[in-house]
Amino acid sequence: MSRPRDRAGLLVAALAVAMLLTLIPLPGWLEPLRPYWVGLVLIYWTMEVPEPVSLGTAFVVGLVLDLLTVSLMGLHAFSLVVLVYLVRRFRARMRFFPPWQQALAVLALLVNDRIILLWAITLLGEPLPTWRYWLAPLVGTALWPWIFLGLDHLRLARRQADRH
């Protein structure tokens, strides 16, 4: 297999795991703490290996997520396109941030995503969520260093295996 194809395969596998983590049922009290797994995977992949992650890829992944979570069609698609656009736009800076600044950038991206979802909620006339709605970006930020290191390890191990 060629390298771009291997990267795409690893991206698809990582996104599949992220979607499964999104679909796993949690107790009601733990649900607000669920990080945006798909968003975190796309942030990593766009930052480290931008070729396979285009805005079109983000849109398709978002549509699949909309279907799987039975949410308003296009909601996650729109939010993921914005997320990937912002990461691609600031990629050069983000890659060279120290880990704590990178985590703050991820927090800003995840909060921006929550604002987009909140905007859609208000347009639909649904009741506004409670303060616990804002906990998921904090959990995602806390998990970011481990997600980054885990995905980086997998990507580099795949590269090493391809060389041999």
C-alpha positions as YAML, in Angstrom:
chain: A
units: angstrom
residues:
- id: 1
  name: MET
  ca: [0.00, 0.00, 0.00]
- id: 2
  name: SER
  ca: [1.09, 3.54, -0.58]
- id: 3
  name: ARG
  ca: [1.62, 5.97, 2.26]
- id: 4
  name: PRO
  ca: [-1.38, 8.24, 1.58]
- id: 5
  name: ARG
  ca: [-3.60, 5.18, 1.48]
- id: 6
  name: ASP
  ca: [-2.17, 3.93, 4.78]
- id: 7
  name: ARG
  ca: [-2.78, 7.34, 6.34]
- id: 8
  name: ALA
  ca: [-6.35, 7.33, 5.13]
- id: 9
  name: GLY
  ca: [-6.85, 3.81, 6.48]
- id: 10
  name: LEU
  ca: [-5.54, 4.80, 9.88]
- id: 11
  name: LEU
  ca: [-7.72, 7.93, 9.82]
- id: 12
  name: VAL
  ca: [-10.81, 5.84, 9.01]
- id: 13
  name: ALA
  ca: [-9.95, 3.42, 11.83]
- id: 14
  name: ALA
  ca: [-9.45, 6.27, 14.31]
- id: 15
  name: LEU
  ca: [-12.73, 7.88, 13.24]
- id: 16
  name: ALA
  ca: [-14.55, 4.56, 13.56]
- id: 17
  name: VAL
  ca: [-13.29, 4.17, 17.14]
- id: 18
  name: ALA
  ca: [-14.24, 7.80, 17.88]
- id: 19
  name: MET
  ca: [-17.75, 7.22, 16.55]
- id: 20
  name: LEU
  ca: [-18.09, 4.06, 18.62]
- id: 21
  name: LEU
  ca: [-17.01, 5.99, 21.71]
- id: 22
  name: THR
  ca: [-19.63, 8.60, 20.81]
- id: 23
  name: LEU
  ca: [-22.36, 5.96, 20.57]
- id: 24
  name: ILE
  ca: [-21.56, 4.06, 23.77]
- id: 25
  name: PRO
  ca: [-24.42, 4.70, 26.19]
- id: 26
  name: LEU
  ca: [-23.42, 6.45, 29.40]
- id: 27
  name: PRO
  ca: [-25.37, 7.00, 32.61]
- id: 28
  name: GLY
  ca: [-27.28, 10.28, 32.60]
- id: 29
  name: TRP
  ca: [-24.99, 11.98, 35.11]
- id: 30
  name: LEU
  ca: [-21.91, 11.09, 33.02]
- id: 31
  name: GLU
  ca: [-23.32, 12.10, 29.62]
- id: 32
  name: PRO
  ca: [-22.36, 15.83, 29.90]
- id: 33
  name: LEU
  ca: [-18.74, 14.76, 30.41]
- id: 34
  name: ARG
  ca: [-18.52, 12.90, 27.08]
- id: 35
  name: PRO
  ca: [-15.78, 14.53, 25.01]
- id: 36
  name: TYR
  ca: [-16.28, 15.26, 21.33]
- id: 37
  name: TRP
  ca: [-14.26, 12.24, 20.22]
- id: 38
  name: VAL
  ca: [-14.72, 12.77, 16.48]
- id: 39
  name: GLY
  ca: [-13.72, 16.42, 16.78]
- id: 40
  name: LEU
  ca: [-10.60, 15.53, 18.76]
- id: 41
  name: VAL
  ca: [-9.54, 12.93, 16.17]
- id: 42
  name: LEU
  ca: [-10.08, 15.39, 13.34]
- id: 43
  name: ILE
  ca: [-8.14, 18.09, 15.18]
- id: 44
  name: TYR
  ca: [-5.19, 15.74, 15.58]
- id: 45
  name: TRP
  ca: [-5.30, 14.46, 12.04]
- id: 46
  name: THR
  ca: [-5.68, 17.91, 10.48]
- id: 47
  name: MET
  ca: [-2.82, 19.22, 12.55]
- id: 48
  name: GLU
  ca: [-0.37, 16.39, 11.97]
- id: 49
  name: VAL
  ca: [-1.28, 14.92, 8.56]
- id: 50
  name: PRO
  ca: [-3.51, 17.40, 6.74]
- id: 51
  name: GLU
  ca: [-3.62, 15.67, 3.35]
- id: 52
  name: PRO
  ca: [-6.41, 13.17, 4.01]
- id: 53
  name: VAL
  ca: [-8.56, 15.66, 5.96]
- id: 54
  name: SER
  ca: [-10.20, 18.16, 3.64]
- id: 55
  name: LEU
  ca: [-13.30, 20.22, 4.31]
- id: 56
  name: GLY
  ca: [-15.20, 17.67, 2.21]
- id: 57
  name: THR
  ca: [-13.94, 14.86, 4.41]
- id: 58
  name: ALA
  ca: [-15.08, 16.77, 7.50]
- id: 59
  name: PHE
  ca: [-18.49, 17.30, 5.91]
- id: 60
  name: VAL
  ca: [-18.94, 13.60, 5.08]
- id: 61
  name: VAL
  ca: [-17.77, 12.54, 8.54]
- id: 62
  name: GLY
  ca: [-20.22, 15.03, 10.04]
- id: 63
  name: LEU
  ca: [-23.10, 13.65, 7.97]
- id: 64
  name: VAL
  ca: [-22.26, 10.12, 9.11]
- id: 65
  name: LEU
  ca: [-22.17, 11.36, 12.70]
- id: 66
  name: ASP
  ca: [-25.53, 13.07, 12.19]
- id: 67
  name: LEU
  ca: [-27.00, 9.80, 10.96]
- id: 68
  name: LEU
  ca: [-25.50, 7.76, 13.79]
- id: 69
  name: THR
  ca: [-26.57, 10.15, 16.54]
- id: 70
  name: VAL
  ca: [-29.96, 10.89, 14.96]
- id: 71
  name: SER
  ca: [-29.37, 14.62, 15.13]
- id: 72
  name: LEU
  ca: [-30.41, 17.39, 12.81]
- id: 73
  name: MET
  ca: [-28.96, 16.53, 9.39]
- id: 74
  name: GLY
  ca: [-26.00, 18.75, 8.65]
- id: 75
  name: LEU
  ca: [-25.46, 20.00, 12.20]
- id: 76
  name: HIS
  ca: [-22.29, 18.02, 12.91]
- id: 77
  name: ALA
  ca: [-21.29, 18.36, 9.27]
- id: 78
  name: PHE
  ca: [-21.30, 22.14, 9.58]
- id: 79
  name: SER
  ca: [-19.54, 22.19, 12.94]
- id: 80
  name: LEU
  ca: [-16.82, 19.79, 11.77]
- id: 81
  name: VAL
  ca: [-16.22, 21.80, 8.59]
- id: 82
  name: VAL
  ca: [-15.71, 24.91, 10.73]
- id: 83
  name: LEU
  ca: [-13.46, 22.96, 13.10]
- id: 84
  name: VAL
  ca: [-11.27, 21.56, 10.32]
- id: 85
  name: TYR
  ca: [-11.15, 24.94, 8.59]
- id: 86
  name: LEU
  ca: [-9.87, 26.62, 11.75]
- id: 87
  name: VAL
  ca: [-7.27, 23.94, 12.39]
- id: 88
  name: ARG
  ca: [-6.06, 24.11, 8.78]
- id: 89
  name: ARG
  ca: [-5.92, 27.90, 8.99]
- id: 90
  name: PHE
  ca: [-3.84, 27.94, 12.17]
- id: 91
  name: ARG
  ca: [-2.04, 24.63, 11.66]
- id: 92
  name: ALA
  ca: [1.46, 26.09, 11.35]
- id: 93
  name: ARG
  ca: [1.13, 27.88, 14.68]
- id: 94
  name: MET
  ca: [-0.63, 25.10, 16.55]
- id: 95
  name: ARG
  ca: [1.91, 22.42, 15.64]
- id: 96
  name: PHE
  ca: [4.69, 24.34, 17.31]
- id: 97
  name: PHE
  ca: [2.85, 25.37, 20.46]
- id: 98
  name: PRO
  ca: [4.08, 23.80, 23.69]
- id: 99
  name: PRO
  ca: [1.61, 21.16, 24.94]
- id: 100
  name: TRP
  ca: [-0.18, 23.45, 27.39]
- id: 101
  name: GLN
  ca: [-0.78, 26.09, 24.70]
- id: 102
  name: GLN
  ca: [-1.89, 23.40, 22.27]
- id: 103
  name: ALA
  ca: [-4.41, 22.20, 24.86]
- id: 104
  name: LEU
  ca: [-5.71, 25.77, 25.21]
- id: 105
  name: ALA
  ca: [-6.07, 25.99, 21.42]
- id: 106
  name: VAL
  ca: [-8.01, 22.71, 21.48]
- id: 107
  name: LEU
  ca: [-10.21, 24.14, 24.25]
- id: 108
  name: ALA
  ca: [-10.93, 27.18, 22.09]
- id: 109
  name: LEU
  ca: [-11.83, 24.92, 19.13]
- id: 110
  name: LEU
  ca: [-14.11, 22.74, 21.25]
- id: 111
  name: VAL
  ca: [-15.83, 25.75, 22.84]
- id: 112
  name: ASN
  ca: [-16.32, 27.23, 19.36]
- id: 113
  name: ASP
  ca: [-17.94, 23.95, 18.33]
- id: 114
  name: ARG
  ca: [-20.26, 24.13, 21.35]
- id: 115
  name: ILE
  ca: [-21.22, 27.69, 20.42]
- id: 116
  name: ILE
  ca: [-22.16, 26.52, 16.92]
- id: 117
  name: LEU
  ca: [-24.31, 23.74, 18.40]
- id: 118
  name: LEU
  ca: [-25.87, 26.20, 20.86]
- id: 119
  name: TRP
  ca: [-26.70, 28.51, 17.95]
- id: 120
  name: ALA
  ca: [-28.51, 25.64, 16.20]
- id: 121
  name: ILE
  ca: [-30.35, 24.75, 19.41]
- id: 122
  name: THR
  ca: [-31.65, 28.30, 19.73]
- id: 123
  name: LEU
  ca: [-32.66, 28.43, 16.06]
- id: 124
  name: LEU
  ca: [-34.68, 25.25, 16.54]
- id: 125
  name: GLY
  ca: [-36.43, 26.78, 19.54]
- id: 126
  name: GLU
  ca: [-35.30, 24.06, 21.91]
- id: 127
  name: PRO
  ca: [-34.65, 24.86, 25.57]
- id: 128
  name: LEU
  ca: [-31.16, 26.08, 26.37]
- id: 129
  name: PRO
  ca: [-28.88, 23.51, 27.98]
- id: 130
  name: THR
  ca: [-27.65, 23.83, 31.55]
- id: 131
  name: TRP
  ca: [-24.12, 24.78, 32.62]
- id: 132
  name: ARG
  ca: [-23.11, 21.11, 32.31]
- id: 133
  name: TYR
  ca: [-23.25, 21.57, 28.54]
- id: 134
  name: TRP
  ca: [-19.86, 23.31, 28.81]
- id: 135
  name: LEU
  ca: [-18.12, 20.46, 30.66]
- id: 136
  name: ALA
  ca: [-17.41, 18.33, 27.56]
- id: 137
  name: PRO
  ca: [-14.87, 20.81, 26.09]
- id: 138
  name: LEU
  ca: [-13.05, 20.84, 29.43]
- id: 139
  name: VAL
  ca: [-12.90, 17.03, 29.49]
- id: 140
  name: GLY
  ca: [-11.72, 16.98, 25.87]
- id: 141
  name: THR
  ca: [-8.99, 19.47, 26.72]
- id: 142
  name: ALA
  ca: [-7.89, 17.38, 29.70]
- id: 143
  name: LEU
  ca: [-7.75, 14.27, 27.50]
- id: 144
  name: TRP
  ca: [-6.02, 16.03, 24.59]
- id: 145
  name: PRO
  ca: [-2.40, 15.25, 25.57]
- id: 146
  name: TRP
  ca: [-3.19, 11.52, 25.84]
- id: 147
  name: ILE
  ca: [-5.22, 11.48, 22.64]
- id: 148
  name: PHE
  ca: [-2.42, 13.33, 20.85]
- id: 149
  name: LEU
  ca: [0.25, 10.96, 22.15]
- id: 150
  name: GLY
  ca: [-1.83, 7.86, 21.42]
- id: 151
  name: LEU
  ca: [-2.66, 8.83, 17.86]
- id: 152
  name: ASP
  ca: [0.90, 10.01, 17.27]
- id: 153
  name: HIS
  ca: [2.22, 6.67, 18.52]
- id: 154
  name: LEU
  ca: [-0.12, 4.76, 16.20]
- id: 155
  name: ARG
  ca: [0.78, 6.93, 13.20]
- id: 156
  name: LEU
  ca: [4.51, 6.67, 13.79]
- id: 157
  name: ALA
  ca: [4.32, 2.91, 14.45]
- id: 158
  name: ARG
  ca: [2.50, 2.50, 11.14]
- id: 159
  name: ARG
  ca: [5.21, 4.53, 9.42]
- id: 160
  name: GLN
  ca: [7.93, 2.37, 11.01]
- id: 161
  name: ALA
  ca: [6.14, -0.80, 9.92]
- id: 162
  name: ASP
  ca: [5.90, 0.51, 6.35]
- id: 163
  name: ARG
  ca: [9.65, 1.08, 6.23]
- id: 164
  name: HIS
  ca: [10.41, -2.53, 7.14]
...
